[in-house]
Amino acid sequence: MSQTATAPANAEKRYTVSRSDLPLSCPLPSMALWNSHPRVYLPIEDAPGGDVQCPYCGSHFVLAD
């Protein structure tokens, strides 16, 4: 069964994620997808400093743990 999306897609520009959220994709599963871009997976666990930026919308993701 799918999770109901409650947050608008890309409503914020900075998101803090944890290892339990991996694999990381933008838009996040909790976002409504109808007004967003295609899903792209972001290799945050391999990124220096634990942060990545979405190439489509520019959202910045930071790995908290």
BAKE-700172 format. One line per field, with one value per residue (C-alpha): x negated, y negated, z negated; residue number from 0; chain. Coordinates in Angstrom, 2 decimals, always signed. Layout:
N
east	[X / ...]
north	[Y / ...]
up	[Z / ...]
keza	[NUM / ...]
milum	[A / ...]
This chain:
65
east	[+0.00 / -1.40 / -1.98 / +0.22 / -1.74 / -0.97 / -3.68 / -3.78 / -6.71 / -9.84 / -8.13 / -11.39 / -14.89 / -16.76 / -15.97 / -17.66 / -17.58 / -18.80 / -20.25 / -16.81 / -15.69 / -18.25 / -18.27 / -17.63 / -15.49 / -14.11 / -11.24 / -10.95 / -8.26 / -6.26 / -5.92 / -3.04 / -4.44 / -1.93 / -3.70 / -7.30 / -10.12 / -11.03 / -12.40 / -16.19 / -18.28 / -21.00 / -24.17 / -24.33 / -26.13 / -29.12 / -29.11 / -31.84 / -30.31 / -27.11 / -25.24 / -23.93 / -21.86 / -19.10 / -20.02 / -16.37 / -15.02 / -18.11 / -16.86 / -19.72 / -19.81 / -21.97 / -22.64 / -22.12 / -23.69]
north	[+0.00 / -3.42 / -6.23 / -9.29 / -12.37 / -15.31 / -17.88 / -19.79 / -18.83 / -20.90 / -23.30 / -23.88 / -24.23 / -22.52 / -19.08 / -17.13 / -13.37 / -10.38 / -7.03 / -5.48 / -7.64 / -6.05 / -5.55 / -9.27 / -10.48 / -13.85 / -14.40 / -12.60 / -9.91 / -12.20 / -14.89 / -15.25 / -14.42 / -15.94 / -19.29 / -18.16 / -16.82 / -13.19 / -11.23 / -11.25 / -9.26 / -11.24 / -9.51 / -11.44 / -8.66 / -9.03 / -12.83 / -14.75 / -16.43 / -14.39 / -16.91 / -16.92 / -19.17 / -18.06 / -18.81 / -19.47 / -21.77 / -22.80 / -21.41 / -20.87 / -17.64 / -17.15 / -13.77 / -14.14 / -10.86]
up	[+0.00 / +0.88 / -1.57 / -1.09 / -0.08 / -2.33 / -1.61 / +1.65 / +3.83 / +3.37 / +0.94 / -0.89 / +0.47 / -2.39 / -3.78 / -6.55 / -6.00 / -8.00 / -6.99 / -7.40 / -4.43 / -2.08 / +0.82 / +1.17 / +4.03 / +5.02 / +4.77 / +1.42 / +1.09 / -1.23 / +1.46 / +3.88 / +7.32 / +9.68 / +9.89 / +9.60 / +11.73 / +12.52 / +9.58 / +9.37 / +6.89 / +5.11 / +3.77 / +0.49 / -1.39 / +0.99 / +1.06 / -0.76 / -3.80 / -3.47 / -1.37 / +2.20 / +4.42 / +6.76 / +10.38 / +11.30 / +8.60 / +6.64 / +3.31 / +0.89 / -1.16 / -4.28 / -5.90 / -9.66 / -10.87]
keza	[0 / 1 / 2 / 3 / 4 / 5 / 6 / 7 / 8 / 9 / 10 / 11 / 12 / 13 / 14 / 15 / 16 / 17 / 18 / 19 / 20 / 21 / 22 / 23 / 24 / 25 / 26 / 27 / 28 / 29 / 30 / 31 / 32 / 33 / 34 / 35 / 36 / 37 / 38 / 39 / 40 / 41 / 42 / 43 / 44 / 45 / 46 / 47 / 48 / 49 / 50 / 51 / 52 / 53 / 54 / 55 / 56 / 57 / 58 / 59 / 60 / 61 / 62 / 63 / 64]
milum	[A / A / A / A / A / A / A / A / A / A / A / A / A / A / A / A / A / A / A / A / A / A / A / A / A / A / A / A / A / A / A / A / A / A / A / A / A / A / A / A / A / A / A / A / A / A / A / A / A / A / A / A / A / A / A / A / A / A / A / A / A / A / A / A / A]
